[in-house]
């Protein structure tokens, strides 16, 4: 049991060598006459993040926001109510405002958003780290905007990937993030005649490697400050309260991340506060809200804080502009004196070691 015999020698090989042996055996066989050229025997890894507009002008912002806000996983409001609001009001007013916010954080050198810069770098570095295995190909995509999930899955398949690991870069699961990446992935596979085998990476909110990476990154940042924060705030992207009430596990996973991080760092109770940001519309969202919490702390006399975003794998509009911009201003306007935003793991050493650890584990049996 569990043995594969070499076609040339009849010598048994361990089950862990099956995939390599399979690819090698196929590559030696001649195709029939007029057979279309194909590549095979590779394993792909596709890192997927939320998305980004191609530019911060009104046209590109409108296109991006329409795709994002048309996703039924993101907006669960009945279409008969939502479509008139989206197409009649939001897409005629929000692109200009959002474009100005993106412009404030835009990577002018590469003419792209920081999220695209970081995600590309993560895929490139992952490819280098896995380079010793010539059967692996690493790539990246965005759920909204470019490059699309469908386009990169097609490229991976054309490069010979018969097995693909899709990695939604969200530590905590939410239907509006992880699930919609998987939705789009499965939709793309439905259009393929030769469909690759697929795995998706589960949430890693309580993975020891993730908690360790967060802890190391935070400690390096704190060591570089000229002050000791009175509180550290773990600010997670929010979701509507109704989504949680329907059974979304996101809130619980965020709080578990904070608990494990607090235990790992050995902080006293109450030093780390968990909050939720980026609410949209009149509906109640997960609380406590980040902006209101920061305002309250400043009014109560807290002078020094730092904010970290454990739910984001890369810095983006919500961290660079909302937290390091808007939330910083709120804290300082209400009496706060020292504010520091702790960068996401991004493509730094801690973040890349985490991605490599998760990918290597999830590829077991395939490589």
C-alpha positions, 0 to 999 in steps of 0.5 A: 500500500502507498507504493508507486513503481517506476515504469523503467526499473520496477523499483517501488517509490514512496507515496510522497514521490507520486506527483513528481514521478507522474509528471516525469513519466508523462513527459517521456511519452510521445503525443499522437500525431497532430496533438495540440501542444500542452504543458502539464506536471506543475503546481500553482500557488495563487495569492489573492487580495481584495483589489485595487483600481487601476488609477485614482481618476473618476473613470477607474474609480467608478469601474472598480467601485461598481465591481466591488459594490455589486458583489452580493457577498459584500452588499446583501441588501435586496437588489431592488433597493440597492441597485437604484442607490448604487447606480443613481447616487453612489457611483455618481458621487463616491468615485471622486471622493474615493479617488482623492483618498487613493491619490493621497497614498498612491505609489507614484513611482509605479503608478499603482496602489500600495496593495498592488505593489505589496501583493506582487512583491509577496508573490515574487518573493514566494516564488524565490523562496520556493524556487528549489522546487521547479514544479511550483509556480507562484502568481497573484491576483485581485478579487476586484480589479486587475489582475483578475482571478480568472485571468491568472488561473488561466495563465497558471493552467497554460503553464502546466499547472494541473493543481492549484492552491488558492490563498485568500490573503485574509487571516480571519474568514468572512463571507465578504472576503474569503468566500467571495474569493472562492466564489470567483475561483470556482466560477472561473473553473466552471468555464474551463474544459481541462479543470485543474485540481483545486485547494483553498487556504483556510483562515489562519487567524489562530495559526501559531506562525501568524501570531508569531509573525504579528508579535515579532513585527509589533515588537520591532515597531515598538522598539523603534518608538521614542515612547511607550504606548498606553494602549495598543488598538487592534483595528479590524475591518468591520462587517454589518452586525446583521452578517454576524447575526446570520452566522458569519464567524468573522467577529469571533475569529478577530477576537481570538486573534487579539486574545492569542496575540495578547497572550503571546506578547504577555501584555496586561489585561486591557492594554490591547483593545479590539475595535472595528473600522471602515463602516459604510452606510446607516446600518449598525456594524460590529462594535466598538468602532475604531474612530469612536474608541480613539476619540474616547481615549483621547477625551479620557486623557490617554496621550500615547497609543499605537494602532495595528491592523491584524486583519490586513495582510498588506497596507492599503487605503483602509490602513494608510489613509483611514488609520494613519490619516483620519484616525490619527487626526481624530486622536490628536484633535481630541487631546492625544499627543503620540500616535503610531500606526504599526505597518501590516506584515506586507512583504517583510521578513515576518510576513513572507515567512508566514506565507511560506509556512502556510503554503508549504503546509497546504501543499503537503501531498502535492509536492 
